[in-house]
Amino acid sequence: FSRELVPGSWIDELKLAEEYGISRTRLCEALKVLATEGLVTMKVRRGAYVTEVSERDLADVYHLLALLESDAAGVVATQATDAQLKELHNLHKDLEKAVGQRERFFEINEAFHMRLLEIANN
């Protein structure tokens, strides 16, 4: 079980609950939360499905993320301490070293962006 579900695919609640060692009730509660976030679609008498996302939806999300992050970068550029800027610089250097190491690259990339947002109090 790879823990990856293809958009539009049916979610086998029994299998998933067993895989994670949790009750089906607990899983259903989690799926309801994911449904309110738009990540899961609940279909009456058919169960839960992974929500399909259109290219337009993705474009809208990435546009909003870019706006938020550019605002955060502006705050960091004008208000971060030298130590905070050095921390971001070191993360960026680590990111450059991780090119070609997919998992490591994305791990460091996420750390960099999350730290940027934390410094900006965003």
All heavy atoms as an XYZ file, in Angstrom:
970
protein
N       0.862     -1.180      0.000
C       0.000      0.000      0.000
C       0.890      1.218      0.000
O       1.654      1.443      0.927
C      -0.910     -0.054      1.225
C      -2.048      0.913      1.166
C      -3.115      0.689      0.325
C      -2.037      2.043      1.930
C      -4.162      1.574      0.264
C      -3.077      2.937      1.883
C      -4.153      2.699      1.047
N       0.833      2.022     -1.031
C       1.774      3.130     -1.208
C       1.346      4.419     -0.523
O       2.093      5.375     -0.498
C       1.960      3.408     -2.695
O       0.768      3.937     -3.242
N       0.135      4.463      0.013
C      -0.401      5.674      0.640
C      -0.600      6.810     -0.360
O      -0.623      7.967     -0.009
C       0.470      6.123      1.810
C       0.485      5.136      2.946
C       1.289      5.660      4.119
N       1.200      4.800      5.255
C       1.954      3.731      5.470
N       2.840      3.368      4.586
N       1.810      3.016      6.554
N      -0.695      6.473     -1.633
C      -0.982      7.450     -2.671
C      -2.236      7.008     -3.394
O      -2.338      5.865     -3.826
C       0.173      7.537     -3.659
C       1.431      8.128     -3.058
C       2.567      8.201     -4.056
O       2.312      8.077     -5.274
O       3.701      8.377     -3.615
N      -3.178      7.916     -3.515
C      -4.430      7.608     -4.189
C      -4.601      8.546     -5.380
O      -4.388      9.744     -5.264
C      -5.607      7.757     -3.224
C      -5.557      6.835     -2.001
C      -6.646      7.204     -1.006
C      -5.685      5.386     -2.413
N      -4.985      7.991     -6.486
C      -5.144      8.735     -7.726
C      -6.428      9.559     -7.671
O      -7.460      9.067     -7.195
C      -5.193      7.744     -8.921
C      -5.411      8.467    -10.230
C      -3.928      6.919     -8.959
N      -6.402     10.804     -8.145
C      -7.624     11.605     -8.181
C      -8.753     10.861     -8.889
O      -8.552     10.248     -9.924
C      -7.201     12.850     -8.976
C      -5.737     12.974     -8.704
C      -5.243     11.548     -8.641
N      -9.931     10.896     -8.261
C     -11.096     10.216     -8.808
C     -11.247      8.784     -8.319
O     -12.280      8.160     -8.535
N     -10.231      8.260     -7.639
C     -10.297      6.865     -7.196
C     -11.122      6.714     -5.923
O     -11.184      7.603     -5.084
C      -8.890      6.292     -6.996
O      -8.230      6.939     -5.926
N     -11.732      5.542     -5.814
C     -12.536      5.193     -4.654
C     -11.614      4.911     -3.478
O     -10.558      4.301     -3.637
C     -13.388      3.973     -4.978
C     -14.157      3.421     -3.812
C     -15.207      4.002     -3.178
C     -13.945      2.160     -3.175
N     -15.664      3.182     -2.173
C     -14.898      2.044     -2.159
C     -13.046      1.124     -3.376
C     -14.976      0.937     -1.328
C     -13.126      0.013     -2.550
C     -14.077     -0.075     -1.544
N     -11.999      5.344     -2.294
C     -11.204      5.117     -1.087
C     -11.776      3.901     -0.370
O     -12.911      3.928      0.106
C     -11.220      6.362     -0.182
C     -10.592      7.545     -0.919
C     -10.497      6.075      1.129
C     -10.732      8.873     -0.211
N     -10.998      2.852     -0.297
C     -11.393      1.617      0.388
C     -11.213      1.839      1.887
O     -10.116      1.691      2.432
C     -10.540      0.450     -0.093
C     -10.974     -0.885      0.462
O     -11.652     -0.918      1.511
O     -10.614     -1.914     -0.154
N     -12.298      2.209      2.558
C     -12.232      2.585      3.965
C     -11.777      1.433      4.857
O     -10.995      1.642      5.783
C     -13.585      3.122      4.427
C     -13.956      4.423      3.737
C     -15.352      4.901      4.080
O     -15.843      4.580      5.184
O     -15.946      5.620      3.252
N     -12.253      0.226      4.582
C     -11.852     -0.922      5.395
C     -10.352     -1.190      5.281
O      -9.664     -1.388      6.281
C     -12.647     -2.169      5.000
C     -14.143     -2.134      5.310
C     -14.825     -3.380      4.742
C     -14.366     -2.040      6.813
N      -9.858     -1.180      4.063
C      -8.442     -1.432      3.829
C      -7.576     -0.338      4.450
O      -6.553     -0.610      5.071
C      -8.175     -1.532      2.324
C      -6.756     -1.871      1.966
C      -6.605     -2.010      0.460
C      -5.178     -2.310      0.066
N      -5.021     -2.377     -1.393
N      -7.999      0.904      4.292
C      -7.245      2.034      4.820
C      -7.223      2.013      6.352
O      -6.173      2.240      6.968
C      -7.862      3.336      4.310
C      -6.977      4.551      4.186
C      -5.731      4.280      3.368
C      -7.751      5.701      3.563
N      -8.361      1.729      6.971
C      -8.431      1.656      8.433
C      -7.520      0.548      8.953
O      -6.796      0.730      9.932
C      -9.868      1.431      8.888
N      -7.545     -0.584      8.263
C      -6.682     -1.696      8.654
C      -5.211     -1.331      8.488
O      -4.389     -1.599      9.357
C      -7.015     -2.930      7.805
C      -6.223     -4.156      8.189
C      -6.598     -5.352      7.330
O      -7.798     -5.596      7.137
O      -5.671     -6.041      6.858
N      -4.876     -0.701      7.379
C      -3.492     -0.305      7.098
C      -2.939      0.616      8.184
O      -1.796      0.480      8.593
C      -3.413      0.384      5.736
C      -2.061      0.951      5.396
C      -0.999     -0.086      5.081
O      -1.353     -1.218      4.726
O       0.187      0.245      5.207
N      -3.765      1.548      8.647
C      -3.319      2.508      9.660
C      -3.587      2.043     11.080
O      -3.225      2.721     12.047
C      -3.954      3.871      9.415
C      -3.323      4.599      8.263
C      -3.958      4.661      7.029
C      -2.078      5.208      8.388
C      -3.372      5.318      5.958
C      -1.491      5.865      7.323
C      -2.144      5.912      6.117
O      -1.553      6.562      5.059
N      -4.264      0.910     11.230
C      -4.529      0.373     12.557
C      -5.484      1.234     13.369
O      -5.315      1.392     14.579
N      -6.485      1.797     12.687
C      -7.469      2.632     13.368
C      -8.865      2.094     13.088
O      -9.063      1.289     12.176
C      -7.380      4.111     12.921
C      -7.632      4.245     11.407
C      -6.038      4.711     13.297
C      -7.699      5.688     10.918
N      -9.830      2.565     13.868
C     -11.204      2.114     13.648
C     -11.768      2.782     12.399
O     -11.318      3.851     11.988
C     -12.078      2.470     14.853
O     -12.281      3.870     14.916
N     -12.771      2.125     11.828
C     -13.418      2.698     10.647
C     -14.124      4.003     11.003
O     -14.157      4.936     10.206
C     -14.403      1.696     10.053
C     -14.962      2.166      8.733
C     -15.564      1.043      7.929
N     -16.133      1.595      6.719
C     -17.401      1.459      6.373
N     -18.221      0.769      7.128
N     -17.847      1.996      5.271
N     -14.652      4.088     12.228
C     -15.303      5.319     12.686
C     -14.317      6.477     12.690
O     -14.616      7.572     12.203
C     -15.878      5.124     14.106
O     -16.819      4.055     14.074
C     -16.550      6.389     14.603
N     -13.124      6.246     13.211
C     -12.090      7.287     13.249
C     -11.720      7.711     11.832
O     -11.544      8.875     11.532
C     -10.878      6.757     13.999
C      -9.697      7.673     14.069
C      -9.794      8.701     15.115
N      -9.966      8.090     16.413
C      -9.953      8.760     17.533
N      -9.750     10.045     17.508
N     -10.146      8.158     18.670
N     -11.601      6.721     10.927
C     -11.272      7.034      9.538
C     -12.381      7.858      8.895
O     -12.105      8.830      8.184
C     -11.018      5.760      8.734
C     -10.695      6.000      7.259
C      -9.356      6.707      7.112
C     -10.681      4.701      6.503
N     -13.628      7.496      9.135
C     -14.757      8.250      8.569
C     -14.746      9.697      9.043
O     -15.025     10.614      8.263
C     -16.073      7.582      8.933
S     -16.370      6.053      8.026
N     -14.392      9.910     10.314
C     -14.290     11.277     10.830
C     -13.202     12.053     10.080
O     -13.386     13.212      9.720
C     -13.983     11.250     12.326
C     -15.138     10.749     13.176
C     -14.736     10.503     14.627
O     -13.585     10.812     15.017
O     -15.584      9.997     15.375
N     -12.077     11.402      9.848
C     -10.976     12.045      9.120
C     -11.390     12.350      7.684
O     -11.074     13.422      7.149
C      -9.742     11.155      9.147
N     -12.104     11.425      7.048
C     -12.551     11.647      5.676
C     -13.529     12.818      5.593
O     -13.510     13.583      4.624
C     -13.183     10.371      5.101
C     -12.217      9.228      4.809
C     -12.986      7.976      4.408
C     -11.200      9.612      3.748
N     -14.361     12.975      6.614
C     -15.291     14.114      6.639
C     -14.527     15.426      6.714
O     -14.902     16.406      6.063
C     -16.268     13.991      7.815
C     -17.318     12.926      7.607
C     -18.224     12.797      8.816
C     -19.179     11.628      8.652
N     -19.988     11.402      9.857
N     -13.456     15.453      7.500
C     -12.624     16.657      7.583
C     -12.000     16.941      6.222
O     -12.008     18.082      5.738
C     -11.534     16.508      8.666
C     -10.528     17.644      8.589
C     -12.170     16.441     10.051
N     -11.466     15.904      5.588
C     -10.867     16.076      4.266
C     -11.907     16.527      3.243
O     -11.595     17.300      2.337
C     -10.195     14.776      3.812
C      -8.951     14.370      4.611
C      -8.485     12.979      4.189
C      -7.843     15.391      4.457
N     -13.146     16.070      3.413
C     -14.219     16.485      2.502
C     -14.520     17.972      2.675
O     -14.747     18.679      1.691
C     -15.475     15.648      2.734
N     -14.493     18.465      3.915
C     -14.752     19.898      4.126
C     -13.618     20.744      3.541
O     -13.836     21.898      3.196
C     -14.923     20.251      5.621
O     -13.722     19.972      6.319
C     -16.094     19.506      6.224
N     -12.430     20.155      3.433
C     -11.292     20.860      2.837
C     -11.235     20.679      1.323
O     -10.347     21.203      0.657
C      -9.992     20.375      3.479
C      -9.899     20.742      4.947
C      -8.668     20.182      5.629
O      -7.845     19.509      4.967
O      -8.519     20.413      6.835
N     -12.164     19.883      0.782
C     -12.232     19.697     -0.660
C     -11.290     18.637     -1.213
O     -11.169     18.487     -2.426
N     -10.637     17.894     -0.330
C      -9.675     16.886     -0.786
C     -10.324     15.528     -1.053
O      -9.772     14.705     -1.773
C      -8.549     16.731      0.239
C      -7.746     18.018      0.479
C      -6.799     17.841      1.645
C      -6.995     18.417     -0.777
N     -11.499     15.327     -0.454
C     -12.250     14.084     -0.628
C     -13.668     14.461     -1.007
O     -14.213     15.444     -0.505
C     -12.239     13.254      0.682
C     -13.236     12.117      0.637
C     -10.841     12.724      0.970
N     -14.260     13.683     -1.908
C     -15.651     13.885     -2.305
C     -16.466     12.715     -1.773
O     -16.131     11.556     -2.019
C     -15.775     13.944     -3.845
O     -14.956     15.014     -4.311
C     -17.210     14.158     -4.281
N     -17.509     13.017     -1.008
C     -18.383     11.981     -0.456
C     -19.574     11.798     -1.394
O     -20.222     12.769     -1.762
C     -18.869     12.373      0.945
C     -17.752     12.698      1.927
S     -16.612     11.345      2.249
C     -17.586     10.350      3.340
N     -19.829     10.535     -1.790
C     -20.961     10.236     -2.662
C     -21.917      9.319     -1.908
O     -21.502      8.284     -1.379
C     -20.475      9.568     -3.955
C     -19.576     10.482     -4.777
C     -19.134      9.842     -6.069
C     -18.221     10.774     -6.861
N     -17.768     10.179     -8.108
N     -23.193      9.720     -1.871
C     -24.211      8.974     -1.139
C     -24.258      7.508     -1.601
O     -24.292      7.230     -2.796
C     -25.596      9.639     -1.303
C     -26.669      8.852     -0.572
C     -25.558     11.079     -0.803
N     -24.217      6.601     -0.656
C     -24.274      5.146     -0.870
C     -23.154      4.613     -1.761
O     -23.217      3.484     -2.230
C     -25.640      4.727     -1.416
C     -26.758      4.872     -0.388
C     -28.050      4.236     -0.866
N     -28.656      4.905     -2.000
C     -29.499      5.921     -1.936
N     -29.839      6.419     -0.774
N     -30.010      6.440     -3.036
N     -22.144      5.436     -2.030
C     -21.027      4.968     -2.848
C     -19.700      5.142     -2.140
O     -18.698      4.574     -2.552
C     -21.025      5.690     -4.194
C     -22.221      5.237     -5.042
C     -22.385      5.919     -6.362
N     -21.178      6.064     -7.132
C     -21.008      6.995     -8.054
N     -21.962      7.868     -8.303
N     -19.894      7.077     -8.738
N     -19.667      5.984     -1.095
C     -18.454      6.150     -0.319
C     -17.669      7.404     -0.658
O     -18.184      8.352     -1.243
N     -16.406      7.342     -0.300
C     -15.523      8.495     -0.471
C     -14.602      8.288     -1.665
O     -14.159      7.179     -1.941
C     -14.695      8.688      0.796
N     -14.330      9.380     -2.348
C     -13.450      9.373     -3.528
C     -12.440     10.511     -3.393
O     -12.744     11.556     -2.820
C     -14.265      9.575     -4.809
C     -15.134      8.396     -5.145
C     -16.333      8.172     -4.483
C     -14.740      7.484     -6.122
C     -17.129      7.081     -4.779
C     -15.530      6.390     -6.427
C     -16.722      6.193     -5.749
O     -17.500      5.103     -6.044
N     -11.270     10.305     -3.950
C     -10.271     11.368     -3.988
C     -10.774     12.424     -4.966
O     -11.144     12.110     -6.100
C      -8.896     10.835     -4.446
C      -7.880     11.961     -4.526
C      -8.418      9.725     -3.522
N     -10.820     13.667     -4.515
C     -11.329     14.749     -5.347
C     -10.425     14.974     -6.559
O      -9.206     14.971     -6.443
C     -11.435     16.049     -4.530
O     -12.341     15.824     -3.448
C     -11.926     17.208     -5.372
N     -11.061     15.142     -7.698
C     -10.322     15.469     -8.910
C     -10.170     16.985     -8.978
O     -11.112     17.720     -8.702
C     -11.062     14.955    -10.146
C     -11.134     13.428    -10.171
C     -11.761     12.905    -11.436
O     -11.115     13.009    -12.488
O     -12.890     12.407    -11.348
N      -8.981     17.429     -9.331
C      -8.675     18.848     -9.381
C      -8.356     19.220    -10.824
O      -7.541     18.566    -11.472
C      -7.474     19.173     -8.469
C      -7.148     20.653     -8.502
C      -7.754     18.716     -7.040
N      -8.992     20.278    -11.287
C      -8.759     20.716    -12.666
C      -7.469     21.539    -12.753
O      -6.958     22.039    -11.748
C      -9.933     21.562    -13.163
O      -9.928     22.811    -12.508
N      -6.973     21.694    -13.959
C      -5.795     22.535    -14.167
C      -6.079     23.969    -13.735
O      -5.209     24.651    -13.200
C      -5.362     22.485    -15.635
C      -4.695     21.185    -16.011
C      -4.146     21.207    -17.427
O      -3.677     22.268    -17.882
O      -4.188     20.136    -18.069
N      -7.288     24.424    -13.964
C      -7.680     25.783    -13.560
C      -7.636     25.929    -12.038
O      -7.167     26.933    -11.513
C      -9.071     26.114    -14.104
C      -9.572     27.479    -13.713
C      -8.755     28.554    -14.372
N      -9.157     29.848    -13.848
C      -8.465     30.936    -14.000
N      -7.347     30.925    -14.683
N      -8.878     32.057    -13.496
N      -8.148     24.909    -11.324
C      -8.100     24.927     -9.866
C      -6.652     25.031     -9.378
O      -6.344     25.823     -8.481
C      -8.732     23.658     -9.277
C     -10.227     23.581     -9.486
O     -10.869     24.635     -9.686
O     -10.764     22.454     -9.438
N      -5.780     24.228     -9.961
C      -4.370     24.255     -9.577
C      -3.745     25.612     -9.871
O      -2.989     26.151     -9.052
C      -3.594     23.155    -10.294
C      -3.808     21.744     -9.784
C      -3.044     20.755    -10.653
C      -3.392     21.608     -8.339
N      -4.051     26.166    -11.023
C      -3.516     27.475    -11.383
C      -3.960     28.534    -10.374
O      -3.152     29.376     -9.957
C      -3.947     27.859    -12.794
N      -5.219     28.480     -9.968
C      -5.736     29.435     -8.983
C      -5.029     29.286     -7.644
O      -4.640     30.270     -7.012
C      -7.245     29.262     -8.790
C      -8.060     29.727     -9.981
O      -7.505     30.438    -10.856
O      -9.260     29.373    -10.048
N      -4.853     28.058     -7.204
C      -4.190     27.802     -5.921
C      -2.756     28.295     -5.954
O      -2.292     28.996     -5.046
C      -4.252     26.303     -5.555
C      -3.312     25.976     -4.408
C      -5.680     25.902     -5.210
N      -2.016     27.950     -7.009
C      -0.623     28.372     -7.097
C      -0.498     29.891     -7.228
O       0.450     30.483     -6.712
C       0.106     27.648     -8.222
C       0.524     26.260     -7.801
C      -0.099     25.139     -8.326
C       1.526     26.071     -6.855
C       0.271     23.867     -7.917
C       1.902     24.813     -6.445
C       1.275     23.705     -6.974
O       1.634     22.450     -6.563
N      -1.448     30.519     -7.873
C      -1.436     31.977     -7.973
C      -1.579     32.603     -6.583
O      -0.832     33.524     -6.219
C      -2.552     32.463     -8.900
C      -2.644     33.940     -9.010
N      -1.694     34.703     -9.670
C      -3.548     34.821     -8.510
C      -2.020     35.972     -9.574
N      -3.139     36.073     -8.882
N      -2.527     32.089     -5.804
C      -2.724     32.613     -4.448
C      -1.506     32.348     -3.569
O      -1.081     33.219     -2.799
C      -3.976     31.996     -3.823
C      -5.295     32.461     -4.401
C      -6.449     31.652     -3.824
C      -5.511     33.945     -4.154
N      -0.932     31.149     -3.684
C       0.271     30.844     -2.914
C       1.420     31.775     -3.277
O       2.172     32.229     -2.400
C       0.687     29.383     -3.130
C      -0.198     28.328     -2.484
C       0.236     26.927     -2.920
C      -0.183     28.449     -0.970
N       1.563     32.071     -4.556
C       2.624     32.976     -4.996
C       2.424     34.373     -4.419
O       3.387     35.024     -3.991
C       2.665     33.037     -6.523
N       1.185     34.847     -4.378
C       0.903     36.160     -3.806
C       1.243     36.196     -2.318
O       1.882     37.134     -1.833
C      -0.561     36.539     -4.017
C      -0.993     36.828     -5.448
C      -2.507     37.006     -5.518
C      -0.282     38.058     -5.987
N       0.815     35.158     -1.603
C       1.075     35.102     -0.166
C       2.565     35.005      0.125
O       3.081     35.678      1.022
C       0.336     33.911      0.459
C      -1.184     34.011      0.490
C      -1.788     32.687      0.932
C      -1.628     35.140      1.399
N       3.251     34.167     -0.636
C       4.668     33.985     -0.372
C       5.485     35.212     -0.765
O       6.452     35.561     -0.087
C       5.202     32.740     -1.068
C       6.583     32.413     -0.562
C       6.897     30.954     -0.615
O       6.078     30.131     -0.200
O       8.004     30.644     -1.083
N       5.111     35.887     -1.832
C       5.859     37.092     -2.200
C       5.669     38.177     -1.148
O       6.607     38.917     -0.834
C       5.450     37.589     -3.592
O       4.106     38.005     -3.604
N       4.486     38.260     -0.569
C       4.249     39.207      0.518
C       5.111     38.842      1.723
O       5.736     39.711      2.341
C       2.767     39.210      0.893
C       2.449     40.225      1.975
O       2.673     41.428      1.737
O       2.004     39.807      3.067
N       5.163     37.556      2.055
C       5.988     37.101      3.181
C       7.462     37.392      2.924
O       8.185     37.825      3.825
C       5.773     35.605      3.414
N       7.920     37.174      1.698
C       9.321     37.446      1.358
C       9.630     38.935      1.528
O      10.721     39.301      2.002
C       9.610     37.001     -0.071
N       8.691     39.805      1.178
C       8.877     41.234      1.379
C       9.022     41.585      2.848
O       9.878     42.394      3.223
N       8.214     40.971      3.685
C       8.302     41.196      5.135
C       9.656     40.712      5.648
O      10.337     41.418      6.401
C       7.148     40.483      5.881
C       7.367     40.499      7.387
C       5.807     41.116      5.522
N      10.066     39.521      5.234
C      11.341     38.963      5.675
C      12.496     39.849      5.226
O      13.426     40.118      5.994
C      11.517     37.506      5.173
C      12.933     37.003      5.393
C      10.514     36.591      5.871
N      12.442     40.340      4.011
C      13.528     41.173      3.479
C      13.719     42.447      4.286
O      14.839     42.943      4.411
C      13.251     41.509      2.016
N      12.656     42.957      4.846
C      12.762     44.222      5.579
C      12.818     44.064      7.095
O      13.239     44.992      7.778
C      11.577     45.148      5.238
O      10.350     44.502      5.591
C      11.575     45.510      3.762
N      12.412     42.892      7.615
C      12.297     42.779      9.068
C      13.073     41.627      9.701
O      13.175     41.568     10.921
C      10.818     42.661      9.455
C      10.021     43.879      9.078
C       8.555     43.747      9.426
O       8.140     42.833     10.126
N       7.745     44.666      8.932
N      13.600     40.716      8.915
C      14.297     39.561      9.489
C      15.617     39.977     10.122
O      16.271     40.920      9.669
C      14.548     38.515      8.404
N      15.987     39.244     11.162
C      17.283     39.483     11.798
C      18.385     38.868     10.937
O      18.117     38.053     10.046
C      17.336     38.833     13.192
O      17.265     37.402     13.031
C      16.208     39.326     14.086
N      19.612     39.233     11.217
C      20.743     38.656     10.491
C      20.783     37.136     10.675
O      21.071     36.400      9.735
C      22.066     39.280     10.957
C      22.235     40.710     10.467
O      21.527     41.113      9.523
O      23.086     41.416     11.037
N      20.477     36.676     11.879
C      20.481     35.233     12.155
C      19.409     34.520     11.328
O      19.647     33.427     10.807
C      20.261     34.976     13.640
N      18.241     35.125     11.199
C      17.162     34.525     10.406
C      17.534     34.486      8.928
O      17.284     33.491      8.242
C      15.860     35.291     10.616
C      15.277     35.101     12.001
C      14.137     36.050     12.291
O      14.133     37.213     11.855
N      13.155     35.572     13.053
N      18.143     35.572      8.439
C      18.567     35.588      7.038
C      19.651     34.546      6.780
O      19.644     33.877      5.746
C      19.056     36.988      6.650
C      17.978     38.069      6.594
C      18.610     39.437      6.370
C      16.939     37.760      5.518
N      20.557     34.367      7.733
C      21.610     33.363      7.599
C      20.989     31.960      7.565
O      21.407     31.110      6.784
C      22.618     33.477      8.731
C      23.781     32.516      8.612
C      24.859     32.827      9.628
C      25.996     31.860      9.603
N      26.706     31.730      8.365
N      19.988     31.738      8.394
C      19.295     30.446      8.416
C      18.664     30.154      7.047
O      18.805     29.044      6.519
C      18.220     30.470      9.504
C      17.488     29.174      9.673
C      16.409     29.246     10.743
O      16.257     30.298     11.407
O      15.709     28.242     10.898
N      18.006     31.137      6.457
C      17.412     30.957      5.126
C      18.492     30.729      4.076
O      18.344     29.884      3.190
C      16.549     32.162      4.751
C      15.224     32.299      5.503
C      14.569     33.639      5.172
C      14.300     31.148      5.199
N      19.590     31.473      4.192
C      20.706     31.311      3.251
C      21.272     29.888      3.333
O      21.532     29.255      2.295
C      21.793     32.344      3.549
C      22.976     32.242      2.652
N      22.949     32.651      1.333
C      24.226     31.748      2.864
C      24.134     32.421      0.773
N      24.916     31.874      1.690
N      21.432     29.371      4.545
C      21.953     28.012      4.714
C      20.990     26.966      4.154
O      21.418     25.988      3.543
C      22.261     27.734      6.185
C      23.477     28.501      6.670
O      24.335     28.900      5.884
N      23.549     28.721      7.977
N      19.705     27.175      4.365
C      18.717     26.254      3.781
C      18.796     26.291      2.257
O      18.703     25.253      1.600
C      17.303     26.610      4.253
C      16.909     26.146      5.644
C      15.612     26.812      6.077
C      16.789     24.628      5.696
N      18.986     27.480      1.714
C      19.081     27.595      0.254
C      20.329     26.885     -0.264
O      20.283     26.212     -1.307
C      19.071     29.058     -0.178
C      18.924     29.226     -1.642
N      19.999     29.372     -2.478
C      17.819     29.229     -2.426
C      19.569     29.470     -3.722
N      18.257     29.387     -3.722
N      21.438     27.007      0.440
C      22.657     26.297      0.036
C      22.435     24.779      0.081
O      22.868     24.057     -0.817
C      23.840     26.691      0.926
C      24.362     28.070      0.616
C      25.679     28.462      1.270
C      26.010     27.833      2.566
N      27.171     28.443      3.245
N      21.753     24.316      1.129
C      21.432     22.884      1.226
C      20.542     22.453      0.072
O      20.687     21.354     -0.467
C      20.737     22.572      2.552
C      21.647     22.721      3.755
O      22.888     22.747      3.584
O      21.118     22.805      4.884
N      19.632     23.324     -0.312
C      18.728     23.045     -1.426
C      19.510     22.880     -2.726
O      19.260     21.952     -3.499
C      17.711     24.187     -1.547
C      16.522     23.999     -2.468
C      15.680     22.823     -2.037
C      15.678     25.263     -2.478
N      20.474     23.751     -2.949
C      21.309     23.649     -4.153
C      22.096     22.337     -4.173
O      22.254     21.716     -5.221
C      22.262     24.841     -4.233
C      21.568     26.140     -4.568
C      22.505     27.334     -4.544
O      23.527     27.307     -3.811
O      22.211     28.306     -5.264
N      22.565     21.906     -3.011
C      23.328     20.652     -2.919
C      22.442     19.429     -3.162
O      22.937     18.385     -3.553
C      23.983     20.523     -1.549
C      25.088     21.511     -1.300
C      25.605     21.354      0.125
C      26.492     22.514      0.508
N      26.833     22.484      1.946
N      21.155     19.575     -2.910
C      20.228     18.445     -3.013
C      19.658     18.256     -4.421
O      18.858     17.344     -4.639
C      19.087     18.615     -2.009
N      20.068     19.086     -5.366
C      19.583     18.921     -6.742
C      19.950     17.512     -7.210
O      21.075     17.056     -7.047
C      20.188     20.001     -7.675
C      19.893     19.688     -9.130
C      19.655     21.368     -7.308
N      18.981     16.813     -7.752
C      19.203     15.441     -8.207
C      18.811     14.405     -7.167
O      18.759     13.220     -7.460
N      18.529     14.847     -5.943
C      18.061     13.965     -4.870
C      16.625     14.365     -4.553
O      16.378     15.170     -3.664
C      18.931     14.114     -3.625
C      20.399     13.869     -3.841
C      21.207     14.318     -2.637
O      20.830     14.071     -1.504
N      22.304     15.013     -2.891
N      15.714     13.825     -5.308
C      14.324     14.296     -5.307
C      13.712     14.430     -3.915
O      13.212     15.492     -3.553
C      13.483     13.360     -6.173
C      12.067     13.826     -6.336
C      11.337     12.958     -7.350
N      10.079     13.559     -7.646
C       8.914     12.988     -7.379
N       8.875     11.808     -6.839
N       7.794     13.600     -7.678
N      13.740     13.357     -3.127
C      13.111     13.393     -1.806
C      13.762     14.448     -0.919
O      13.079     15.223     -0.255
C      13.182     12.019     -1.136
C      12.363     10.950     -1.826
C      10.872     11.200     -1.717
O      10.418     11.705     -0.664
O      10.147     10.896     -2.684
N      15.069     14.475     -0.897
C      15.817     15.425     -0.069
C      15.545     16.863     -0.534
O      15.350     17.762      0.282
C      17.311     15.112     -0.150
C      18.165     16.014      0.678
C      18.106     15.643      2.151
N      18.977     16.533      2.898
C      18.616     17.186      3.990
N      17.420     17.009      4.497
N      19.460     17.977      4.606
N      15.523     17.057     -1.850
C      15.263     18.385     -2.403
C      13.915     18.920     -1.915
O      13.814     20.048     -1.440
C      15.308     18.351     -3.928
C      15.058     19.686     -4.566
C      16.112     20.559     -4.799
C      13.782     20.080     -4.923
C      15.892     21.807     -5.377
C      13.546     21.319     -5.497
C      14.603     22.178     -5.729
N      12.871     18.106     -2.041
C      11.540     18.569     -1.650
C      11.430     18.767     -0.144
O      10.725     19.660      0.327
C      10.456     17.632     -2.183
C      10.214     17.824     -3.649
C      10.525     16.829     -4.556
C       9.698     19.015     -4.141
C      10.321     17.012     -5.919
C       9.486     19.204     -5.498
C       9.801     18.200     -6.385
N      12.136     17.953      0.624
C      12.151     18.111      2.080
C      12.763     19.464      2.466
O      12.205     20.209      3.274
C      12.961     16.966      2.690
C      13.129     17.024      4.186
C      14.023     15.896      4.676
O      13.831     14.742      4.247
O      14.926     16.186      5.479
N      13.898     19.787      1.877
C      14.571     21.052      2.183
C      13.763     22.226      1.633
O      13.646     23.273      2.281
C      16.006     21.076      1.624
C      16.849     19.979      2.291
C      16.655     22.435      1.833
C      18.172     19.718      1.597
N      13.207     22.074      0.443
C      12.393     23.130     -0.160
C      11.217     23.481      0.750
O      10.932     24.664      0.986
C      11.909     22.685     -1.541
C      11.185     23.799     -2.270
O      11.725     24.873     -2.467
N       9.949     23.534     -2.657
N      10.552     22.460      1.269
C       9.433     22.715      2.171
C       9.910     23.413      3.445
O       9.278     24.366      3.913
C       8.715     21.412      2.535
C       7.544     21.636      3.458
C       6.784     20.373      3.797
O       7.227     19.269      3.446
O       5.728     20.501      4.426
N      11.036     22.962      3.989
C      11.584     23.590      5.198
C      11.901     25.061      4.951
O      11.619     25.921      5.798
C      12.835     22.836      5.658
N      12.483     25.357      3.788
C      12.820     26.745      3.444
C      11.563     27.612      3.403
O      11.498     28.682      4.018
C      13.544     26.800      2.092
C      13.837     28.193      1.629
C      15.001     28.835      2.026
C      12.939     28.879      0.808
C      15.274     30.141      1.614
C      13.208     30.179      0.400
C      14.373     30.807      0.799
N      10.556     27.157      2.681
C       9.342     27.953      2.515
C       8.566     28.086      3.822
O       8.012     29.157      4.117
C       8.478     27.389      1.394
C       9.092     27.597      0.043
N       8.927     28.755     -0.676
C       9.913     26.814     -0.698
C       9.601     28.670     -1.802
N      10.217     27.499     -1.842
N       8.529     27.022      4.622
C       7.847     27.107      5.909
C       8.575     28.066      6.842
O       7.945     28.842      7.558
C       7.734     25.716      6.542
C       6.812     24.769      5.794
S       5.128     25.425      5.530
C       4.524     25.446      7.189
N       9.890     28.017      6.816
C      10.671     28.923      7.675
C      10.480     30.376      7.226
O      10.363     31.277      8.070
C      12.152     28.544      7.645
C      12.990     29.315      8.614
C      12.553     29.045     10.068
N      13.288     29.887     10.983
C      12.741     30.658     11.921
N      11.444     30.650     12.098
N      13.495     31.390     12.688
N      10.434     30.614      5.946
C      10.173     31.950      5.412
C       8.848     32.485      5.959
O       8.766     33.620      6.448
C      10.141     31.919      3.883
C       9.860     33.240      3.193
C      11.142     34.051      3.079
C       9.276     33.002      1.817
N       7.814     31.642      5.926
C       6.502     32.053      6.426
C       6.513     32.267      7.930
O       5.866     33.189      8.439
C       5.454     31.023      6.022
C       5.186     30.898      4.531
C       4.236     29.736      4.245
C       4.647     32.187      3.944
N       7.256     31.425      8.650
C       7.340     31.587     10.111
C       8.013     32.910     10.464
O       7.546     33.623     11.354
C       8.151     30.436     10.715
C       7.424     29.121     10.742
C       8.335     27.955     11.120
O       9.517     28.189     11.479
O       7.876     26.815     11.053
N       9.107     33.213      9.790
C       9.823     34.459     10.059
C       8.921     35.663      9.778
O       8.947     36.661     10.506
C      11.129     34.539      9.253
C      12.111     33.460      9.744
C      11.752     35.920      9.340
C      13.326     33.272      8.844
N       8.102     35.564      8.767
C       7.184     36.655      8.399
C       5.941     36.691      9.280
O       5.085     37.553      9.112
C       6.780     36.526      6.940
N       5.847     35.730     10.217
C       4.647     35.597     11.060
C       3.389     35.421     10.225
O       2.347     35.988     10.513
C       4.487     36.795     12.010
C       5.539     36.816     13.074
O       5.897     35.779     13.634
N       6.089     37.990     13.336
N       3.519     34.656      9.150
C       2.417     34.453      8.213
C       1.841     33.073      8.434
O       2.434     32.096      8.241
C       2.925     34.625      6.790
C       1.827     34.681      5.781
O       0.751     34.149      5.985
N       2.109     35.336      4.678
